[in-house]
Amino acid sequence: MDLKFRNDTPNHILIQSKVDGTKLIFDIYGSLNERKVALDGPFQYDQKANGSMKAYFIRKIYQGGLLAKEERFDSNYGAPAPLERNPLE
C-alpha cells in the first residue's frame, strides 16, 4: 500500500500490472542501458508463532560488469488478522 520507488534512469518507464490467481504481477519496461540489476532473496528471519516476521532482499547494481552498488531492503510483516469462523461449523 505504501510502496514507493524512484526512477533513477534518464528515461521514462512503463509499468503494467496483472493478477494471476493469487499473485499480483508487475512488469516494468524501460530503455536499455549499461546497468544490470540482480536481486538476492527474499530472506525471511525473526518469524514468530503468531505469523509476524521480518524479511529482506539485496539489490546489486552492476555497471560495465563491475558491482557499482549494493543495497539492502528490509520489510516487517505484522501478524495476519485472525480468520473468522464459519458460524455453520
C-alpha positions, 0 to 999 in steps of 0.5 A: 500500500505504501510502496514507493520507488524512484526512477533513477534512469534518464528515461521514462518507464512503463509499468503494467500490472496483472493478477494471476490467481493469487499473485499480483504481477508487475512488469516494468519496461524501460530503455536499455542501458549499461546497468544490470540489476540482480536481486538476492532473496527474499530472506525471511528471519525473526518469524514468530508463532503468531505469523509476524516476521521480518524479511529482506532482499539485496539489490546489486547494481552492476555497471560495465560488469563491475558491482557499482552498488549494493543495497539492502531492503528490509520489510516487517510483516505484522501478524495476519488478522485472525480468520473468522469462523464459519458460524455453520461449523 
